[in-house]
Amino acid sequence: MDITKNTGHQEGDVAKAIESQTAKIPSDAFLWTSVASMGVSLAFKLAGHKHTALFIGQWAAPFLLLGIYNKIVKTQGHD
């Protein structure tokens, strides 16, 4: 049984278009964007803007998740 092939379902046109565009972005871009959001968050925290710092600091995790998605699309491809 080959579990790597998805023969029952196919991606939609929108998903294929998004994956073809995100695969062009280097994986490092997501890592550095995440680190930058943490740095900007720290700067806002030090400047006394607590709520803005928390808002921007929460961007790090989604950027890292997008990086993981990008890496999966690059290595596994899409339907």
ZIRARA-V897363 format. One record per pair of residues at least 4 apart in sequence whose ideal C-beta (glycine too) atoms are under 8 Angstrom apart, sorted by the first residue. I is the first residue (numbers start at 1). J is the second residue. D is the distance in Angstrom with one decimal. If there is no record, write none. Layout:
BEGIN
I	J	D
I	J	D
END
This chain:
BEGIN
4	76	8.0
6	10	7.8
6	79	6.4
9	79	7.7
10	79	4.6
11	15	4.2
11	16	5.2
11	19	7.4
11	78	5.5
11	79	4.5
12	16	7.0
13	17	6.3
14	18	6.4
15	19	6.1
15	78	7.1
16	20	6.2
16	78	6.1
16	79	7.5
17	21	6.6
18	22	6.0
19	23	6.0
19	73	4.9
19	78	4.7
20	24	7.7
20	78	7.9
21	25	7.9
22	66	7.6
22	69	7.2
22	70	5.3
22	73	6.3
23	70	6.9
23	73	5.2
23	74	5.4
25	29	5.3
25	30	7.4
25	70	6.1
27	31	7.0
27	67	5.8
27	70	5.8
27	71	5.5
27	74	7.3
28	32	5.9
29	33	6.1
29	67	7.9
30	34	6.4
30	63	5.2
30	64	6.6
30	66	5.4
30	67	3.0
30	70	6.2
31	35	6.5
31	63	7.9
31	64	7.3
31	67	6.0
32	36	6.1
33	37	6.5
33	63	4.7
34	38	6.8
34	59	7.5
34	60	4.5
34	61	7.8
34	63	4.0
34	64	5.1
34	67	7.4
35	39	6.4
35	60	7.8
36	40	6.2
37	41	6.2
37	56	5.6
37	57	6.8
37	59	4.1
37	60	5.0
37	63	6.4
38	42	6.5
38	57	6.4
38	60	5.2
39	43	6.5
40	44	6.5
40	56	5.3
41	45	6.3
41	53	4.8
41	54	7.5
41	56	4.5
41	57	3.5
41	59	8.0
41	60	7.8
42	46	6.3
42	53	7.3
43	47	6.3
44	49	4.3
44	50	8.0
44	52	4.7
44	53	3.8
44	56	6.3
45	49	7.3
45	50	6.7
45	53	3.9
45	57	8.0
49	53	5.8
50	54	6.5
51	55	6.3
52	56	6.3
53	57	5.8
54	58	6.6
55	59	8.0
58	62	7.8
59	63	6.0
60	64	6.4
61	65	6.3
62	66	6.3
63	67	6.5
64	68	6.7
65	69	6.5
66	70	6.2
67	71	6.4
68	72	6.4
69	73	6.4
70	74	6.4
71	75	6.2
72	76	5.4
73	77	7.0
73	78	6.2
END
